[in-house]
Amino acid sequence: MPIYKVKLKGREEIAAGTMAFHFKKPEGFAYKAGQFADYTLINPSEIDAEGNTRGFTLASAPYENDLMLATRMRDTAFKRVLKQIALGTELTLDAPYGSFTLHDNTQIPAVFLTGGIGVTPVRSIVLQAIRDRVAHRLFVFDSNKRPEDAAFLDELMKPHEKNPHYTFVGTMTEMEKSSREWHGETGLISKAMLSKYINDLALPIYYIAGPRGMVAAMRKTLSESGVNDDNIRIEEFSGY
């Protein structure tokens, strides 16, 4: 796998405690929507026991001009440095990796079950699929505590109008702590919620992306709904 150098172009807060970092895409770099990259800080001002390399989903869609990563901001040396370094600073990029990508058979729907920052590969896959006008039926169930915590929420709700094959279902589990209005679903993703939007739960391929506890709960829900293990793909986000 070739190693690339990438320059930091910008950063922004995209949800509570969550930042996006934008990098100039290297010449000739190609990847599939849903894949990830290892980023390494070059001579950082501080390093902790976790080291100066981290793997992040390529949250940008392949057609976009820049590369983007989005992450919950824990208090680690890597993230402190990333938040403070000057724009234009170079990092090393080792990529792409991973097979959490859209299946080929357009007759089989794709259902994405995401929690928190697990939405990053789904942003990449959905935006690319809408741009490519894929024929798959696409469903995204995105669970967060509050709208304030939901990365890419407005963006993922939008393509709904542009693509008749795409259904976005956002759900919030702690609306009592929110100051925003919310007219979508509430509570955890359940068999009942899935059945409301999907006629045959055994038919789709499911992509689960989120924290370990959420992934385990979704596997259990799908298993109890009669979904075959072969139709479940998992991307676990531990530690952020």
Buried (B, 14 or more C-beta within 10 A) or exposed (E): EEEBEBBBBEBEEBBBEBBBBBBBBBEEBEBBBBBBBBBBBEEBEEBEEEEBEBEBBBBBBBEBEEBBBBBBBEEBBBBBBBEEBEEEBBBBBBBBBBEBBBBEEEEBBBBBBBBBBBBBBBBBBBBBBBBEEBEBBBBBBBBBBBBBBBBBBEBBBEBBEEBEBBBBBBBBBEBEEBEEEBEBBBEBBBBEBBEEEBEEBEBBBBBBBBBEEBBBBBBEBBEEBEBEEEBBBBBEBEEB
